[in-house]
Amino acid sequence: MAGRFAFQSPGGHSGGPPWFRVGNIAVDTTTLVTGLGVASLFVWAVSRRAIDALWLDPSRVLSGQIWRLITWPLANQPTLWVIIGFALFWYFGRQIESLIGRNRFAWFLGLVTVIPAVVATIIALPQAGFRPIQFAVLLLFIAQYPFVRFFFGIPGWALGAVFLGLEILQLIGLRETRGILFLFVTLATAAVAGRTFGLMPQLGFIPALNTGSSTPKRRRSKPARPAKSQKRTRSDTVVEGPWAPPTTTAAPDTSDLERELNGLLDKISAGGMDALSIEEKRRLNELSKLLR
């Protein structure tokens, strides 16, 4: 009976070394943002004027208060649903941070905060509160693990579709066309940023931005004359042509994949998830899907 209420966690909770430590608490990007959000609840209780300086007021942004494009998620009121939202963000945010690292997750949160805020300023749509960021992180987690099981065995993709459908229906019922635009801009920004940082490999139709020059560097490191060396060493091979046997690419040996997976699992058993690098965690996820 207890299994019906269980949640299947897909991975660890470490995105590398923290930014700093407070006693025994390792403050990573998720913990830092969650702490700032919880602190905003106490600021609201002490001084509402301080919160008034944080929320996104398009007219004030256009008059020069640019910081509101960044601070609007911290304009929160202490309610039960806000606290639940912070708890969900802390859990699912750490799952994503464990895959892409603290720096990239910080960039992700910055993009999901600033780009929709710019659009909201253009369409004159005030914004306040952390809920849009938390919703984007939750749907990004579901897109990364669409078949993870939530409560009562519900797959992640079904739960995400229900949440998104309810959100859109509510905005349609309120005739909030600007709110629908803001929602889609937020989710589109989260999707492109997630793909850019290596998430959701199965969703190839989502574009990924080219953020580095790693590909040109690899091209420069290739030997200058690979063709000549191949001719010297392979003089006994058949010359290419219609008479040559077709070249086939051998499929990866399952035993080799299992051996690589076992090596990563041994490393986890010895030092925990923290012992794996970011690339090793991605490889672990790939091998799990290949051998499923």
Phi, psi and omega in degrees: 000323182294331181295336180292336182258006185280156175243131183271108179276127186278342186198193183276192186233016184246129176253028182105192180295146182285169175294317177196177180236142173242096188068237178266003182268122176273116184267100173266189183296315181297315180295321180296313181293320178297319178297320177295321178295317178294322178297327180296333177294321178287325177296320178299320181292327183276315185211109178288338178295325178295320177292326179297336179276358184254325189290160186276105174251107185306320182294322179286327175297316180292338178274359174123354181273072187292334183299339180294339176293341181252326190270352186301329177293346181270001177271082186241149172253143183287097174232166181297319183291328177294318179295318176298321178299320177295321179296318178295318179297318181298318182289304184287330177295321178291328176297316180290319180297329178293339180270322187249349178094164186291321182294311181293325178292325175296318175298319179302311180296323178295318179294318181290341177273311190281313185298311175297328179294322177297316178297318179297326177293320181295319183267008177059053180242105179296149179219143176203137175108159188272354189301316179300323179292316180297321180294320179294320180293319179298313180291329176294319177298317180294322178293328178286322180235073187294338184252014175293144185265126174264200183298145182062021178073016181288127178292153184299320183298325180290318179294319178296320178296322179293313180300314181294319179297318178296321180296316180292319179298320179295318179292324177294318179297326178275000181058039180262077179294325177292325177294323177295318178298317179297320179298313182291325176295319179297313182290323178294319177297317179296320182293313181293318179295320178298316177295322180297325182268014171095009179269168175052055181296338181282348181258070184291343181285345177278126183291149175239129182284148176272104186258359183213178180247034183291325181293314176299324179297320179295325179292324180290332183280355180288151177300150184286332184229068180288330185292320182294320180294327179290324179294325182287323185272343184238050181286342183265005181276160181286137178294142182296143179166183181294342180272349183285146177294145181295140178274134180236146177262123182287136177289147180299137180291130181298324180296324178293319178296318178296322178295320178293319178296317179297325177297319178292322179294322176297322179293324178292317180296333181278319185229008181079180180297334180295341181285343181270143172281173180297319179294323179292325177294321177294320179294323177298320179294319179296315181294324179297323179286323181292323185263009182291000000 
